[in-house]
Amino acid sequence: NTTTTNTEVLVVGGGIGGLAAALAMKRNGADVTLVERAPEFGEVGAGLQLAPNATRVLRDWGLLEKVLDVGVAPKHIVFRDAVTGAELLRQNVQGRFAERYGAPYVVVHRTDLHRIILDAAAEAGVTLLNDAEVTGTVTVGSRVCATIRDGRTFEADVALAADGLHSALRAQIADDKPIPSGYVAFRGALPVSEVKYQSDMEDVVIWLGPHCHLVQYPLRKGEMFNTVAVFRSPAFLRGEQMWGSEDELEEAYQDCVPEVRSALANLWRVRSWPMFDRVPIPDWIDGRTALLGDSAHPMLQYLAQGACQALEDARTLERITSDTVFAGGSVDNAQWDEALSRFNRVRAPRTARVQRTARVWGESWHVSEPVEKLLRDMLFASAVGDVYRFTDWAYAVEATDALEAAAGPSAAVEKIAARTDDNAPGGG
Ligand code: FAD
């Protein structure tokens, strides 16, 4: 008999993914410790889009109202041509959209979402530790031991590695590296009183230009305005080490309409974010260590799904472990291997599809040749009045609830990853 009264979970990384996983495991009754290498918990002070597949998770946890209290439920996602100003698609994300997917589309300040999940985790009793950088984990029998850079060690029944794009723990499983896309993002979230040009304050507006795009939306009940400018760096193409400068930013948008060019004044200039992803991997497990969030499936941000998928990871693990490790009101630590393996089998094919689709979706945004633009416009025109056919795969309830893939992990990932999806939802 392997049943006992408790199970110990160590979560590595206190971003949105790690906090969500810690909360999910605590909700099931685990003793959870989360270790974060930074001296304080926090997030970049910019905006984040949350599609219904993520807001359903927040609702399940009783957090959606809190997020709505500080966020905005936009009316539309609007795509425009950044060179002509023409509207390509206006997707209503309220009413029927919210009914179909059982939850609203929400845009929120990252700091607010991070704080809401952090507070929920702390209130639930998760032990939260800073200044603790994990350098590696080792599984011995059915226990895992994590080593911290300062020499401390933490033991647990399972370790969940939510240590982001540059994950140290992923290196125990795969020998891949983050892949630079050559595109870089500049961001800015400013009080509306400081915004130079204000576009539509009720919508998410995405301007598509040659090798560039610009996203704008309101935050904090319309008190703030978020701008993200993403463009391809010529210095990257020349093979230079330093790429994505401020000069390149101004240059990238020179052919765009005045609304777009003037919106560049709303960006912070002190920092930029070169954009990376990785190729999907089918295996996320090393003994009693499992990857989740960006460490498992970092993606380009064109579908606005990275954090959404991390929330799905946490909710899926919560449900799988409640049927295994925590089944019948007691704790069976011997079930962890099966639980992690099921988690891997359910999640890897889905996130691989999102990763692959994000790349193709980004390419279709950044076209520059006349024929490519014509095809892009035809794609958007084909979505008018029938946008759900492009969004169901990502936002529908069945997607979040993805039942265990019948095939083994590798076969399922390959099958799904082999599809090049040009059908994609209206994120950005
Ligand atoms: P991270 O946020 O990277 O957190 C990792 C944490 O682990 C960090 O706190 C780090 O300090 C800590 N850490 C790292 N290594 C260690 C270690 N060895 N030991 C201990 N701690 C460690 N997603 C959306 O859903 N919607 C969007 O609209 C959206 N827009 C985006 C726009 C841009 C420009 C970018 C770049 C991304 C966007 N994303 C979006 C993606 C989203 O931000 C990420 O997918 C998400 O934040 C990943 O969360 P995470 O917790 O997995 O990783």
Residues whose N, C-alpha, C, O or C-beta is under 5 A from the ligand:
A	BS01	FAD	V12 G13 G14 G15 I16 G17 G18 V35 E36 R37 A38 L48 Q49 A132 E133 V134 A162 D163 G164 L165 A168 A185 W273 L292 G293 D294 S295 Q301 A304 Q305 G306 A307 C308 A310
